[in-house]
Structure formats: C-alpha cells, structure tokens
C-alpha cells in the first residue's frame, strides 16, 4: 500500500480549524482507494514567533525536506506579528528556498454556490502563476528621508523562470481544452512585459496544436468578470497571477473556497498545498470558517501524487454537498465548518456514488 508522508502546518487563525477537517477527508478518501497518509504536525505560526522570535526554527527547511508534500493552512495574524514578518518568515521562505516556482490556482462554477455573476455559464479555468520572481523579487531598497525619500522595487524576470511557467501552462492546457492565454501589459510596462511576450511567442511554437492568445492584464481582469467562460488556462507573472486568482475566487462566490498548489518542478524538494484564503482572525473559534478551500487544496495534492480518481471524487463530494445546501455563512448557508466537512466525508464513504 502506498503511503504518503505529509508535513502539516495548520499555521494561524482558521487554518487550525480547516486543516484538521481536511485531514479527515484525506483519511476517508485514502481508505476508500487503498493508499494511506502519515501526517506530521508542525506548530509554526505567529504564536510560535511570539515564543521563539522566529516563524520557524533555523533548521525548519531541513525538517521539511524529506516529506512528500507540505499541507499548509494559513499564515499571518497582524494583531500579533506584522505581515511582512510572518509571510517572509514562513510561507514565502518555503516557496523560495524549496524552489516552488509554479503556483496553480483553479476557479470554476460550482452548482449550489451563488456566483455574483448574473450568468456564470459554467466557467472552468486555471491560472498558472510564476511563483518565484517577477514583481515580488526582493531586489530594491529605500534611500533618503522626508520629501527626498525614494523607494525602488525591481521586477526580475528570467528567461528560465518565464519559460518554465509557460511550458507548465501548455502542459496543463493539453490535459484540458487546449487554450493558453498569456497575461501581459506590454503597452505600458516598457521592459519586462515585452520580454514576457517575446518568450511566449517562442514557447508557443513548441505547441502548434494549441490555441493561444495574449491579453493585457487590465482587460483580462475585466473579462474574468464579464466572460470567464472564454478562458481555459491563463499564464501570468507573480503579481498579475495573484490579482487574477483573487478575482477567480470572487466570481466563484467566495475566496474561502479557492485552492492553490506551489509546485517544485524537479522533485528535489516537496511541493506545498494551501488555500488562497487568509487566516481570518475575526471569525476564529466560531466554527463558521469555510473548509472547502482547504479540502479542494487536498484534492490538488491528490492529483500531484497521481491519485486522480480519488481527487476527482473529492471534488464531486464538494459539489454534491454545495448542491445539497450544506454551506457555511460566507456562501449563503448556515452550516458549521464541521458540518460541511462531515457531509463531504459521509459522501466519500458511501459505496455507491449517486448520479
């Protein structure tokens, strides 16, 4: 029996509420499909920072390196630790140093969820986001004070990083509907975006059977709202991908259901799976946090392991539950976190899946 070793970091806020119930779902689906998980919990969080002066221990990455994947809840609590400390000390540290250069964020219409769109038309898209450089590079600085103060932030785009993101987008499109859209802004950003376009033009020649398009990010953001059904796979830089995927969560009905995967392409280090939502300290302890984002994230981890049938069954269970009206407050229901997760588990445990 295949056993997957998972490093579990519930993190902060509602991460500690949605991660345990998502692990229950993973246990249920593993038992049904004859594989297993070994979960190892790590307490790294803002509370850990207050006790130890760091978000994770100095050998934290070494501790994580041998796992098959990292399952993360949420990072950050600005009431305790400033965001730039919590994120750069844990989440971004893992992404960067484990070379998780690809971020995958799907968005699709779920029957049973109320999209703010008047006619969502069953949209189903995936954003492939370059995850390690671009506009979120650490290069830059500040000089002077007062009226003469200057802040410089350098966006770093390497051919290697851009090509990797684009090739991964074409790979995913080949498993879907065969259309890749490149998010650009070459009419306004003088150096990096023309470079991005040039690389896209080169890479797309390797995939002659694929449909391709380039769309400026401002128009693309509008199209995500006015006609998201037109898109299959969108490849975007770090910043553009971040913005587009928040729109993706919004048009689904709640960012609380959006999942994400941070992929290491070589397998040298584990990939990391996390929901898009934050730690939501305002609702901690109320048992109303939406667990779907964390559970859909678990589905993406199953896919990463090649357990596609199990992953698809988790997604089917999620949609069955939303169609049945078992929903948390943020998506128009009155169910608790536990009730939603238990309903998903119960559906998975059934011997026969209803049509």
C-alpha positions as CSV (number, residue, x, y, z in Angstrom):
1,X,0.0,0.0,0.0
2,X,1.4,3.4,-1.0
3,X,1.9,5.7,1.9
4,X,2.4,9.5,1.5
5,X,4.4,11.4,4.1
6,X,2.8,14.8,4.7
7,X,4.2,17.7,6.7
8,X,1.1,19.5,8.1
9,X,1.4,23.2,9.1
10,X,-2.0,24.5,10.3
11,X,-0.5,27.9,10.9
12,X,-2.7,30.7,12.2
13,X,-6.3,31.6,12.7
14,X,-8.8,29.5,10.8
15,X,-6.0,27.3,9.5
16,X,-6.2,25.5,12.7
17,X,-9.9,24.8,12.2
18,X,-10.0,23.9,8.5
19,X,-6.8,21.8,8.3
20,X,-7.9,19.1,10.8
21,X,-11.2,18.5,9.0
22,X,-9.4,18.4,5.6
23,X,-7.1,15.7,7.0
24,X,-10.3,13.8,7.9
25,X,-11.3,14.0,4.3
26,X,-7.9,12.8,3.1
27,X,-8.1,9.8,5.5
28,X,-11.5,8.9,4.2
29,X,-10.6,9.0,0.6
30,X,-7.3,7.2,1.2
31,X,-9.1,4.3,3.0
32,X,-11.5,4.0,0.1
33,X,-8.8,4.0,-2.6
34,X,-6.3,1.7,-0.8
35,X,-3.5,4.1,0.0
36,X,-2.5,5.9,3.2
37,X,-1.1,9.0,4.7
38,X,1.4,9.7,7.5
39,X,0.8,13.2,8.9
40,X,3.5,15.1,10.9
41,X,2.3,18.3,12.5
42,X,4.4,21.4,12.9
43,X,3.3,24.3,15.2
44,X,5.0,27.1,13.2
45,X,2.8,30.2,13.3
46,X,2.6,33.7,14.8
47,X,2.2,32.2,18.2
48,X,5.4,30.3,17.6
49,X,7.0,33.6,16.7
50,X,6.0,35.2,19.9
51,X,7.5,32.3,21.9
52,X,10.7,31.8,19.8
53,X,11.3,35.0,17.9
54,X,11.1,33.3,14.5
55,X,8.3,31.8,12.4
56,X,10.1,28.5,12.0
57,X,13.3,27.1,13.5
58,X,16.6,27.6,11.7
59,X,16.6,24.0,10.6
60,X,12.9,24.1,9.6
61,X,13.5,23.6,5.9
62,X,15.8,20.7,6.7
63,X,13.0,19.1,8.7
64,X,10.5,19.5,5.8
65,X,12.8,18.4,3.1
66,X,12.1,14.6,3.3
67,X,8.3,14.9,3.1
68,X,6.3,14.1,0.0
69,X,4.3,17.3,0.3
70,X,3.5,20.2,2.7
71,X,-0.1,20.8,3.6
72,X,-0.4,24.4,4.9
73,X,-3.4,26.1,6.5
74,X,-3.0,29.9,6.7
75,X,-0.2,32.2,7.7
76,X,-0.5,35.5,9.5
77,X,-2.2,37.4,12.3
78,X,-1.5,41.1,12.1
79,X,-2.8,41.5,15.7
80,X,0.3,39.5,16.8
81,X,3.0,39.8,14.1
82,X,3.4,42.2,11.2
83,X,2.5,40.6,7.9
84,X,5.9,41.1,6.3
85,X,7.5,39.1,9.1
86,X,5.0,36.3,9.2
87,X,4.8,35.8,5.4
88,X,8.5,36.1,4.7
89,X,9.5,34.0,7.7
90,X,7.3,31.0,6.8
91,X,5.2,30.9,3.7
92,X,7.5,32.8,1.3
93,X,10.6,31.3,2.8
94,X,9.3,27.8,2.0
95,X,8.2,28.8,-1.5
96,X,11.5,30.4,-2.4
97,X,14.0,28.1,-0.8
98,X,12.2,24.9,-1.9
99,X,12.1,26.4,-5.5
100,X,8.3,26.2,-5.8
101,X,8.4,28.2,-8.9
102,X,4.9,27.4,-10.2
103,X,1.6,28.3,-8.5
104,X,-1.6,26.7,-9.7
105,X,-5.0,28.2,-8.8
106,X,-8.2,26.9,-10.4
107,X,-11.6,28.6,-10.5
108,X,-14.8,27.1,-11.6
109,X,-18.5,27.4,-11.2
110,X,-20.0,25.1,-8.6
111,X,-23.6,24.1,-8.8
112,X,-25.2,25.1,-5.5
113,X,-23.0,28.2,-5.0
114,X,-24.3,31.6,-5.8
115,X,-21.8,33.4,-8.0
116,X,-22.0,37.2,-8.1
117,X,-22.1,36.9,-11.9
118,X,-25.6,37.1,-13.3
119,X,-24.8,34.2,-15.7
120,X,-21.6,32.3,-14.8
121,X,-22.0,29.9,-17.7
122,X,-20.2,27.1,-16.0
123,X,-16.8,28.8,-16.3
124,X,-13.8,26.5,-15.5
125,X,-10.3,28.0,-15.7
126,X,-6.9,27.6,-14.2
127,X,-4.3,30.3,-13.6
128,X,-0.6,29.2,-13.8
129,X,1.3,31.9,-11.9
130,X,5.1,32.3,-12.0
131,X,5.8,32.0,-8.3
132,X,9.4,32.8,-7.6
133,X,10.4,36.1,-9.2
134,X,8.7,38.8,-11.2
135,X,7.3,41.8,-9.4
136,X,7.7,40.1,-6.0
137,X,11.5,40.0,-6.1
138,X,13.4,41.1,-3.1
139,X,15.7,43.4,-5.2
140,X,15.4,47.1,-4.4
141,X,15.7,49.5,-1.5
142,X,15.0,52.8,0.0
143,X,17.2,55.9,0.5
144,X,16.8,59.3,2.0
145,X,14.1,60.6,4.3
146,X,11.3,63.1,4.2
147,X,10.4,64.8,0.9
148,X,13.5,63.3,-0.8
149,X,12.7,59.7,0.2
150,X,13.0,57.2,-2.6
151,X,11.7,53.6,-2.8
152,X,12.9,51.3,-5.6
153,X,11.4,47.9,-6.3
154,X,12.9,45.9,-9.1
155,X,10.9,43.3,-11.0
156,X,13.1,40.4,-12.0
157,X,12.1,38.2,-15.0
158,X,14.5,35.4,-16.0
159,X,14.1,33.6,-19.3
160,X,14.4,30.3,-17.4
161,X,11.6,31.2,-14.9
162,X,9.2,32.6,-17.5
163,X,9.7,29.7,-19.9
164,X,9.1,27.2,-17.1
165,X,5.8,28.8,-16.2
166,X,4.7,29.0,-19.8
167,X,5.6,25.4,-20.5
168,X,3.7,24.2,-17.4
169,X,0.7,26.2,-18.7
170,X,0.8,24.4,-22.0
171,X,1.1,21.1,-20.2
172,X,-2.0,21.7,-18.2
173,X,-3.9,23.0,-21.2
174,X,-3.0,19.8,-23.0
175,X,-4.9,17.9,-20.3
176,X,-7.8,20.3,-20.6
177,X,-9.2,22.2,-23.6
178,X,-6.0,23.3,-25.3
179,X,-6.1,27.1,-25.0
180,X,-3.4,29.2,-23.2
181,X,-3.9,32.9,-22.6
182,X,-0.9,35.0,-21.7
183,X,-1.5,37.9,-19.3
184,X,0.6,40.8,-20.3
185,X,0.9,44.6,-20.1
186,X,3.5,45.3,-22.9
187,X,1.7,48.5,-23.8
188,X,2.5,50.1,-20.5
189,X,5.5,48.3,-18.9
190,X,8.5,49.0,-21.0
191,X,11.0,46.2,-20.4
192,X,9.6,43.2,-18.6
193,X,6.3,42.7,-20.4
194,X,7.7,42.9,-24.0
195,X,10.2,40.3,-22.8
196,X,7.4,38.2,-21.4
197,X,5.6,38.5,-24.8
198,X,8.7,37.5,-26.7
199,X,9.3,34.4,-24.6
200,X,5.6,33.4,-25.0
201,X,5.9,33.7,-28.8
202,X,8.9,31.4,-28.8
203,X,7.4,28.9,-26.4
204,X,4.1,28.6,-28.2
205,X,5.9,27.4,-31.3
206,X,6.6,24.2,-29.5
207,X,2.9,23.6,-29.1
208,X,1.5,24.1,-32.7
209,X,-1.8,22.3,-31.9
210,X,-2.6,24.7,-29.0
211,X,-4.8,27.7,-29.3
212,X,-3.1,30.8,-27.8
213,X,-3.9,34.5,-27.1
214,X,-2.3,37.4,-25.3
215,X,-4.4,39.8,-23.3
216,X,-3.5,42.9,-21.4
217,X,-4.0,42.5,-17.6
218,X,-6.5,45.3,-17.2
219,X,-8.7,43.9,-20.0
220,X,-8.2,40.4,-18.7
221,X,-9.3,41.3,-15.2
222,X,-12.5,42.7,-16.8
223,X,-13.0,39.6,-18.9
224,X,-12.7,37.4,-15.9
225,X,-15.9,39.1,-14.7
226,X,-17.7,39.7,-18.0
227,X,-16.9,36.4,-19.8
228,X,-14.8,34.0,-17.7
229,X,-16.2,31.0,-19.7
230,X,-13.8,32.1,-22.5
231,X,-10.7,31.0,-20.6
232,X,-9.1,27.7,-20.2
233,X,-5.5,28.1,-18.9
234,X,-4.1,31.6,-18.1
235,X,-0.3,32.0,-17.6
236,X,0.7,35.1,-15.6
237,X,3.5,36.8,-13.8
238,X,3.7,36.7,-10.0
239,X,1.7,39.9,-9.4
240,X,-0.8,39.5,-12.3
241,X,-1.5,35.9,-11.3
242,X,-2.1,36.9,-7.7
243,X,-4.6,39.5,-8.7
244,X,-6.4,37.4,-11.3
245,X,-6.8,34.5,-8.8
246,X,-8.5,36.7,-6.2
247,X,-11.0,37.7,-8.9
248,X,-11.4,33.9,-9.6
249,X,-12.3,33.3,-6.0
250,X,-14.7,36.2,-6.0
251,X,-16.6,35.1,-9.1
252,X,-16.9,31.6,-7.6
253,X,-18.8,33.1,-4.7
254,X,-16.1,33.3,-2.0
255,X,-12.4,33.4,-1.8
256,X,-12.9,30.9,1.0
257,X,-13.3,28.1,-1.5
258,X,-10.2,28.8,-3.7
259,X,-7.3,26.3,-3.5
260,X,-3.7,26.6,-4.6
261,X,-0.6,24.5,-5.2
262,X,3.0,25.6,-5.1
263,X,5.0,23.2,-7.3
264,X,8.6,22.3,-7.3
265,X,9.2,21.1,-10.8
266,X,12.2,18.9,-10.2
267,X,11.0,16.9,-7.2
268,X,14.2,17.9,-5.3
269,X,12.0,19.5,-2.7
270,X,8.4,18.9,-1.7
271,X,5.6,20.9,-3.2
272,X,3.2,22.8,-0.9
273,X,-0.6,23.0,-1.0
274,X,-2.6,25.8,0.6
275,X,-5.9,27.5,0.2
276,X,-6.0,31.0,-1.1
277,X,-7.8,32.5,1.8
278,X,-6.1,34.1,4.8
279,X,-6.2,33.3,8.5
280,X,-9.4,35.3,9.1
281,X,-8.7,36.2,12.8
282,X,-12.2,37.9,13.0
283,X,-14.0,34.5,12.8
284,X,-11.6,32.3,14.7
285,X,-13.3,30.0,17.2
286,X,-16.8,30.4,15.8
287,X,-16.8,27.2,13.8
288,X,-18.0,29.0,10.7
289,X,-14.8,29.0,8.6
290,X,-15.4,27.5,5.1
291,X,-13.4,24.3,4.8
292,X,-13.9,23.9,1.1
293,X,-10.8,25.8,0.1
294,X,-8.6,23.6,2.3
295,X,-10.4,20.4,1.1
296,X,-10.1,21.4,-2.6
297,X,-6.5,22.0,-1.9
298,X,-6.3,18.4,-0.6
299,X,-7.7,17.4,-4.0
300,X,-4.9,19.2,-5.8
301,X,-2.4,17.3,-3.6
302,X,-4.0,14.0,-4.5
303,X,-3.6,15.0,-8.2
304,X,0.0,15.8,-7.6
305,X,0.5,12.3,-6.3
306,X,-1.2,10.8,-9.4
307,X,-4.3,9.8,-7.4
308,X,-6.6,11.4,-10.0
309,X,-9.6,9.2,-9.3
310,X,-9.5,9.9,-5.6
311,X,-9.0,13.6,-6.3
312,X,-12.0,13.7,-8.7
313,X,-14.1,12.0,-6.1
314,X,-13.3,14.6,-3.5
315,X,-14.3,17.4,-6.0
316,X,-17.5,15.5,-6.7
317,X,-18.2,15.3,-3.0
318,X,-17.7,19.0,-2.5
319,X,-20.1,19.8,-5.3
320,X,-22.7,17.3,-4.0
321,X,-22.6,19.0,-0.6
322,X,-22.9,22.5,-2.0
323,X,-25.8,21.4,-4.2
324,X,-27.5,19.9,-1.1
325,X,-27.4,23.3,0.6
326,X,-24.9,22.4,3.2
327,X,-22.9,25.6,3.2
328,X,-21.1,27.9,5.5
329,X,-22.3,31.5,6.1
330,X,-19.9,33.1,3.6
331,X,-21.6,31.3,0.7
332,X,-25.2,31.7,1.8
333,X,-25.7,28.8,4.2
334,X,-25.9,28.2,8.0
335,X,-23.8,25.1,8.4
336,X,-20.7,24.9,10.6
337,X,-17.2,24.1,9.5
338,X,-17.6,20.6,11.0
339,X,-21.0,20.0,9.4
340,X,-19.7,20.8,5.9
341,X,-16.6,18.6,6.3
342,X,-18.6,15.8,7.8
343,X,-21.0,15.9,4.9
344,X,-18.1,15.6,2.4
345,X,-16.7,12.7,4.4
346,X,-20.0,10.9,4.5
347,X,-20.5,11.3,0.8
348,X,-17.0,9.8,0.2
349,X,-17.7,6.9,2.5
350,X,-20.7,5.8,0.5
351,X,-20.2,2.6,-1.5
352,X,-22.2,3.9,-4.4
353,X,-21.8,7.5,-5.7
354,X,-25.3,8.9,-6.6
355,X,-25.6,10.3,-10.1
